[in-house]
Amino acid sequence: MTPEQLTAEAATMLSEAGILNPRREARLLWQAAFPKRYIDYDELTDGTTAVKYIDLVRRRVAREPLSHLVGYRDFYAHRFLVSADVLDPRPDTETLIVTALEDQFSNVLDLGTGSGCILLSLIVARPGAKGIGADVSVEALSVAQKNCVNLELETRASFIQSDWFDEITGQFDLIVSNPPYIALDEMDDLQPEVRLHEPRMALTDEADGLTAYRIICRDAPAYLTPGGRLIVEIGPTQAAAVSKLMSDAGLVNIRVVPDLDGRDRVVASEMPK
């Protein structure tokens, strides 16, 4: 089989498995299998080269995330390394980036940083800004640090193991977070790529989905400068509950920001000046 025939067969396998955009994914998996090599007909006919590619296709058919197979995910303006140790960056989260960039900031704290995509996207967009990414997972922090190096931000971003604010000191004019917000009784409704392959602790609090917000909203005022902002991503049904938590903590100018599909996606607030 020629490379064209092999990728066409792969696209058929992916389509039959219900994968959207099967031809695009077949091409991306080909690039992942052979990132820097031209594969000629003789190599394919010996059987061993084709097996490497078809193995990736079969893993995708089994609903392993495409990002885990190719090793990256494009988010906002950059490409980020990802793995099974971090939440896969999603376009919905770009709403948080856009909201944060509506105003100036110089010192950012990203709670539950995962791959570091939020923190790193923000400080790239603000050349004078610095930030800290905190996560309880050592494995996630390792991924975030690699992304930091790839973007040449080592002098402006640092990462710390912390269970929310436990190891955090100082104050910030911007605190951001995309915490685990899926309620336990919603987990079975997730796509298999998410439910079976992404870190469970980054998805759910094993309760009502609001546990992290209770901690973040309660404690954030002690770490915010006057006028500093707290911005969090939420699930589409959580705007009222999270807004109330912010109000109860003394935060002001609370507003809900929808994503491109019109769903509530971000809640933003400020410390009184």
Salt bridges, closest charged atoms under 4 A:
GLU25 OE1 - ARG60 NE 2.69
GLU43 OE2 - ARG37 NH2 2.45
GLU64 OE2 - ARG59 NH2 2.79
ASP74 OD1 - ARG79 NE 2.69
ASP88 OD2 - ARG73 NH1 2.78
ASP92 OD1 - ARG263 NH2 3.44
ASP92 OD2 - ARG265 NH2 3.55
GLU102 OE1 - ARG255 NH2 2.37
GLU193 OE2 - ARG60 NH1 3.03
GLU193 OE2 - ARG63 NE 2.72
GLU198 OE2 - ARG90 NH2 2.38
GLU206 OE2 - ARG200 NE 2.55
ASP208 OD2 - ARG214 NH2 2.56
ASP219 OD1 - ARG218 NE 2.72
GLU233 OE2 - ARG265 NH1 3.79
ASP248 OD2 - LYS244 NZ 2.87
ASP259 OD2 - ARG263 NE 3.29
ASP259 OD2 - ARG265 NE 3.12
ASP261 OD2 - ARG263 NH2 3.23
